[in-house]
Amino acid sequence: MTPPSIPTPPPFRRAARIARIELSEIVQLTERAARLRAEGQDVIALSTGEPDFPTPAHVIEAAHQAALAGQTRYPATLGTPALRDRIAAQAGVERGNVIVSTGAKQVIANAMLASLDPGDEVVMPAPYWTSYSDIVAMAEGVPVVLDCPAGSGFRLSPEQLAAALTPKTRWLMLNAPANPTGCLYSAAELRALADVLVAHPQVMILMDEIYDLLAYGPVATLREVAPELAGRMLVVNGVSKAYAMTGWRIGWGIGPAGMIAALGAVQGQVTSGACSIAQAAALAALSGPQELLAERREILRARRDLVVEGLNALPGITCPSPDGAFYVFPNIEGAMARLRLESCAAFCAELLEQEGLALVPGRAFGLPGHLRLSFAYGTADLEAGLARLARFVTAGMATAQDGDRA
Ligand SMILES: Cc1ncc(COP(=O)(O)O)c(C=O)c1O
């Protein structure tokens, strides 16, 4: 007797809200680089957004002690009282104004899921951190992307902001120091943006300050410049970047209590409270010695200067010097033209194939014609990476000239 045939299930059907969302281009590229390396190829990846420094030893010790002391049970959904109080004290707010989440990324996702109805708009300057637009789309909102090219210092102007705001705008997302450009806003520039926002009370402001301790000069904050916006502002930060704790997954949001409670309602159904042991580690990072930050900032500054000088020496590449974070975002249009490569994605793909150097195309950040290089790597890797890029660009010059003669 033949067994009854079992119907083949149809291919997985994605919900419309994630139909266009894939693993980020940064993750895909980093995984491709890792695969090539596993196959025995000599690959340098200057593509990921994390410092190469170790997590400070006293932070690891605090995590160990917390685990031994039994901090191993479900933590409170909005974060452990000790960590929330520490963050609140630093910011001059109350515990109820603070939520601790599984990375700064979850704070942003919580905020969008908690606030957006389908079709609500979120204004963001481009280039932006890749996840911003995908998180908004996942929450069924509409990213409204405003081009802020190098000529404007990659900064949003008050005129652009005013023209973009509509009755459907729920949020402005700002990030400074920014990923991928490292740009900062002066107090006067922030004040000018605030003056526009004052007339639009329905617009909330998400200020992502995750790189604020990694700036190479003074940082002005919207909180200080425009305290009247505090009632509709969510400040996002965390230990991932400054304290070299990307794997611990602790970030936080500071905002009005009603907003924080709504973020908590989302978090309560997604992850519950963030890892208790990692929260103890984050507390140790915030309350322990801070000298390491200045030391590491100086190391990063030296790497920044090395990379900016190296890139500007290459034909067809121009690279502004970033004011913060650990990325440079050079324009490569000249080099693309010489190499007859149509897109920055094709440039990065060829660079990885031919020279074993992984960099991220600017289109992943909403501004094609550029690439992002992270300088949170050792000097030897940075110098080797620059040498490979130089070989790629100048070899291309020879090919293009040959082609021109043919
Ligand atoms: C601008 C920006 N915000 C937030 C994050 C996320 O930080 P976390 O690792 O704490 O989720 C990143 C990480 O790359 C980032 O670049």
The ligand as a Gaussian input file, in Angstrom:
#p B3LYP/6-31G(d) Opt

LIG

0 1
 C       24.427000      54.896000      15.813000
 C       24.246000      53.608000      16.528000
 N       23.230000      53.476000      17.390000
 C       23.027000      52.320000      18.048000
 C       23.862000      51.232000      17.857000
 C       23.539000      49.962000      18.584000
 O       24.246000      49.788000      19.737000
 P       24.083000      48.452000      20.600000
 O       25.201000      47.563000      20.201000
 O       24.191000      48.918000      22.021000
 O       22.762000      47.857000      20.296000
 C       24.922000      51.324000      16.954000
 C       25.776000      50.148000      16.696000
 O       26.447000      50.034000      15.700000
 C       25.120000      52.545000      16.286000
 O       26.137000      52.685000      15.422000

